[in-house]
Amino acid sequence: MRDTWSSNSPDVLHIHSDQLDVEIASPGTVYHGTRFDWTGFITQVTLHSSESSHPHTFCVPESLQPGHGTGGIGLCNEWGNDLAVGYADALPGDLFAKLGIGLLRRPDETAYNFFRPYEIAQQFPIEVETAADQAVFTVQPLDCRGYAVRLRKAITLRGNQVEIAYQLENVGRQPIVTNEYVHNFCGIDRHPMGPDYRLRLPYPVEIEMPSGLLERMLPRPVRKLLPAAVLAWVERIVLRRMRSVLAIGEHEIGFRAKPHQPFYCLLKGFARSERPQWELVHVPSDVGMRETDDRAPSRVAVWGTTHVISAEVFVDVQVQPGETQAWTRRYEFFASS
């Protein structure tokens, strides 16, 4: 079935395989903010496994408190987390493109901040095709000072796997330079984060604080008051506290205790691999999920809080006019007992 999304479309699309039921929010319904891509916004994955007597769920909201956070749920991707298309050369009042959403208005001279809501001046036209085991989203371009992109995202179910295939076509005059990642808001069967979880990586784990993280998160008046040395000192304290909660093994991240505050860190040592980039397991139930990508990561981050953890694998996007870039993410869901 092919349709152009409208306000009359159902709030949730349902696709399924012999092992998975997947719920996908229709564009601009469940989520209508300016951070995450409106297309392919997966709000729940349910696994029906012959190894288990009951189904398992994997997706949770970013925040359990209504109105808090930026509205993320489940498997939702973001474009240009720190490199929004056309923002750098837009003047205050000009428009810039947030891929998967529309043309947003730059309000002032401050740097782009994904936490900040922006005015949506014009939404991208979005076409949706669905079959029993697939949903395909095509985002048609709107020219914005020479920036114009046609985005196609196909979500296909194969047994216990969810495959997300991206195709980004530059139909404008300007090169498209940005990045993409999926913010995997995961909580297996809604078990809270703590010592029962393991996040396994295919390389030795080393963590670091992102450079200038606190400076970017603090309000501008506070940033002006605090010298760089003080900010660096605070970052060291945050990292030390994070290490007191996270249990860092050779190839895994676990928990010493239930986290009571959000944590965020970057991982070192990542590379393209035929193995999964990460695997999350709830150890007592031996239920988990893993992500495998066909492109080399440009960055890997881990974010989490009391009820959720997210391993974020970034892909660099550089598409010249007339060219296309494509890549695929594959998620596998399993229950071993």
NUKOLSE-59912 format. One record per residue (C-alpha): x, y, z; residue in three letters. Coordinates in steps of 0.25 Angstrom, whole numbers, padded with zeros to 4 digits, always signed. Example, Ala and Ser with C-alpha at 12.3 -4.5 7.8 and 13.67 -1.06 7.14 Angstrom:
+0049-0018+0031ala/+0055-0004+0029ser/
END
This chain:
+0000+0000+0000met/+0006+0014-0004arg/+0001+0026+0002asp/+0005+0041+0005thr/+0005+0043+0020trp/-0006+0053+0025ser/-0012+0057+0038ser/-0023+0046+0035asn/-0012+0035+0035ser/-0013+0025+0047pro/-0004+0028+0058asp/+0004+0015+0058val/+0008+0006+0047leu/+0009-0009+0050his/+0018-0019+0042ile/+0022-0033+0046his/+0030-0046+0043ser/+0028-0060+0048asp/+0036-0055+0061gln/+0035-0040+0062leu/+0023-0030+0063asp/+0028-0016+0061val/+0021-0003+0064glu/+0025+0010+0056ile/+0019+0023+0059ala/+0013+0030+0047ser/+0021+0043+0043pro/+0018+0055+0052gly/+0008+0047+0061thr/+0014+0041+0074val/+0027+0049+0072tyr/+0026+0063+0066his/+0039+0070+0071gly/+0051+0075+0064thr/+0062+0066+0068arg/+0058+0052+0063phe/+0055+0048+0049asp/+0040+0046+0048trp/+0041+0034+0038thr/+0043+0020+0043gly/+0041+0024+0057phe/+0040+0010+0064ile/+0033+0011+0077thr/+0033-0004+0080gln/+0039-0017+0076val/+0033-0030+0082thr/+0040-0043+0080leu/+0032-0057+0080his/+0042-0067+0082ser/+0041-0082+0082ser/+0052-0082+0093glu/+0043-0074+0102ser/+0029-0076+0108ser/+0025-0061+0107his/+0028-0050+0098pro/+0039-0040+0100his/+0039-0025+0098thr/+0051-0016+0096phe/+0047-0001+0094cys/+0045+0009+0105val/+0043+0024+0105pro/+0054+0034+0107glu/+0048+0039+0120ser/+0037+0032+0129leu/+0032+0046+0133gln/+0022+0052+0123pro/+0028+0065+0117gly/+0042+0062+0121his/+0053+0059+0111gly/+0053+0062+0096thr/+0042+0051+0093gly/+0051+0040+0088gly/+0045+0025+0088ile/+0051+0012+0084gly/+0059+0012+0071leu/+0059+0026+0066cys/+0070+0033+0058asn/+0075+0047+0057glu/+0082+0054+0046trp/+0093+0065+0049gly/+0093+0064+0064asn/+0104+0074+0063asp/+0104+0077+0049leu/+0091+0081+0044ala/+0090+0083+0029val/+0091+0098+0024gly/+0091+0103+0039tyr/+0105+0109+0039ala/+0103+0118+0026asp/+0089+0122+0030ala/+0086+0136+0036leu/+0076+0138+0047pro/+0063+0137+0041gly/+0068+0128+0030asp/+0063+0113+0028leu/+0072+0101+0029phe/+0069+0086+0027ala/+0067+0076+0038lys/+0066+0063+0030leu/+0054+0054+0032gly/+0046+0066+0038ile/+0046+0079+0029gly/+0051+0093+0028leu/+0054+0099+0042leu/+0057+0114+0045arg/+0070+0119+0051arg/+0066+0128+0062pro/+0079+0135+0065asp/+0094+0135+0065glu/+0096+0123+0075thr/+0101+0110+0071ala/+0092+0099+0067tyr/+0087+0091+0079asn/+0079+0078+0077phe/+0073+0080+0091phe/+0066+0093+0086arg/+0053+0093+0079pro/+0052+0100+0066tyr/+0041+0106+0058glu/+0037+0097+0047ile/+0034+0106+0035ala/+0031+0095+0025gln/+0030+0080+0027gln/+0036+0071+0016phe/+0026+0063+0008pro/+0026+0049+0013ile/+0021+0036+0005glu/+0019+0023+0012val/+0018+0009+0006glu/+0014-0003+0015thr/+0014-0018+0013ala/+0012-0028+0024ala/+0027-0029+0027asp/+0032-0015+0022gln/+0030+0000+0023ala/+0037+0009+0013val/+0037+0024+0016phe/+0041+0034+0004thr/+0044+0048+0008val/+0043+0057-0004gln/+0052+0069-0004pro/+0050+0084-0002leu/+0061+0093-0007asp/+0067+0102+0004cys/+0078+0111-0002arg/+0083+0100-0011gly/+0082+0089+0000tyr/+0072+0078-0005ala/+0071+0063-0001val/+0062+0052-0005arg/+0063+0042+0007leu/+0058+0027+0006arg/+0057+0018+0018lys/+0052+0004+0017ala/+0050-0004+0029ile/+0049-0019+0026thr/+0047-0031+0036leu/+0054-0044+0034arg/+0051-0054+0044gly/+0057-0048+0057asn/+0063-0037+0050gln/+0060-0022+0047val/+0067-0017+0035glu/+0068-0002+0033ile/+0073+0002+0019ala/+0076+0017+0017tyr/+0078+0024+0003gln/+0081+0039+0003leu/+0081+0045-0011glu/+0086+0059-0012asn/+0077+0066-0023val/+0082+0080-0019gly/+0094+0089-0023arg/+0101+0089-0009gln/+0109+0077-0003pro/+0102+0070+0008ile/+0111+0068+0020val/+0105+0063+0033thr/+0104+0050+0041asn/+0094+0040+0045glu/+0092+0031+0057tyr/+0080+0023+0064val/+0077+0027+0078his/+0074+0013+0083asn/+0065+0015+0095phe/+0066+0001+0100cys/+0060-0006+0113gly/+0058-0021+0112ile/+0044-0025+0117asp/+0045-0012+0124arg/+0055-0017+0134his/+0062-0005+0141pro/+0077-0002+0138met/+0087-0009+0148gly/+0096-0021+0150pro/+0087-0030+0142asp/+0091-0023+0129tyr/+0103-0025+0120arg/+0106-0016+0108leu/+0117-0024+0100arg/+0126-0018+0090leu/+0135-0025+0079pro/+0147-0017+0084tyr/+0154-0013+0097pro/+0146-0003+0104val/+0152+0011+0108glu/+0142+0022+0111ile/+0144+0037+0111glu/+0136+0050+0113met/+0132+0057+0100pro/+0141+0070+0099ser/+0133+0082+0104gly/+0121+0073+0107leu/+0117+0081+0120leu/+0120+0095+0113glu/+0110+0091+0102arg/+0099+0087+0112met/+0100+0099+0121leu/+0092+0111+0118pro/+0100+0122+0111arg/+0100+0132+0123pro/+0106+0121+0132val/+0117+0117+0121arg/+0121+0132+0121lys/+0123+0132+0136leu/+0131+0119+0137leu/+0145+0118+0132pro/+0150+0107+0124ala/+0158+0101+0135ala/+0146+0100+0144val/+0138+0093+0133leu/+0149+0083+0131ala/+0150+0080+0146trp/+0135+0078+0147val/+0136+0069+0135glu/+0146+0060+0142arg/+0137+0059+0154ile/+0126+0055+0145val/+0134+0044+0139leu/+0139+0039+0152arg/+0125+0038+0157arg/+0121+0031+0144met/+0132+0021+0146arg/+0127+0018+0160ser/+0114+0013+0154val/+0118+0007+0142leu/+0127-0006+0142ala/+0137-0006+0131ile/+0141-0019+0126gly/+0151-0023+0115glu/+0140-0024+0105his/+0127-0020+0112glu/+0121-0009+0121ile/+0112-0013+0133gly/+0107-0007+0145phe/+0112-0007+0159arg/+0098-0001+0164ala/+0086+0004+0158lys/+0089+0018+0152pro/+0081+0030+0158his/+0086+0040+0148gln/+0088+0041+0133pro/+0102+0037+0128phe/+0108+0039+0115tyr/+0122+0035+0109cys/+0129+0033+0096leu/+0136+0019+0093leu/+0150+0018+0087lys/+0155+0007+0078gly/+0143+0005+0069phe/+0145+0000+0055ala/+0137-0006+0044arg/+0134-0020+0047ser/+0126-0032+0042glu/+0122-0035+0057arg/+0111-0027+0064pro/+0116-0013+0068gln/+0109-0015+0081trp/+0100-0026+0088glu/+0091-0023+0100leu/+0087-0034+0109val/+0079-0036+0121his/+0087-0047+0128val/+0076-0053+0137pro/+0067-0056+0126ser/+0077-0057+0115asp/+0069-0048+0106val/+0076-0038+0097gly/+0078-0030+0084met/+0090-0026+0076arg/+0093-0017+0064glu/+0102-0019+0052thr/+0105-0009+0042asp/+0111-0009+0028asp/+0119+0004+0029arg/+0130+0008+0038ala/+0126+0016+0050pro/+0131+0031+0051ser/+0127+0031+0066arg/+0121+0022+0077val/+0115+0027+0089ala/+0107+0021+0101val/+0096+0029+0108trp/+0087+0024+0119gly/+0079+0026+0132thr/+0071+0019+0142thr/+0062+0011+0132his/+0069+0012+0119val/+0082+0010+0111ile/+0086+0014+0097ser/+0098+0010+0089ala/+0099+0020+0078glu/+0107+0017+0065val/+0110+0029+0057phe/+0111+0029+0042val/+0118+0041+0034asp/+0110+0046+0022val/+0117+0053+0011gln/+0108+0054-0002val/+0112+0062-0014gln/+0101+0068-0023pro/+0096+0057-0032gly/+0101+0046-0023glu/+0095+0036-0014thr/+0100+0030-0001gln/+0094+0017+0005ala/+0096+0008+0017trp/+0089-0002+0025thr/+0087-0005+0040arg/+0082-0018+0045arg/+0076-0021+0058tyr/+0075-0036+0063glu/+0066-0039+0075phe/+0068-0052+0083phe/+0064-0060+0095ala/+0073-0072+0098ser/+0065-0078+0109ser/
END
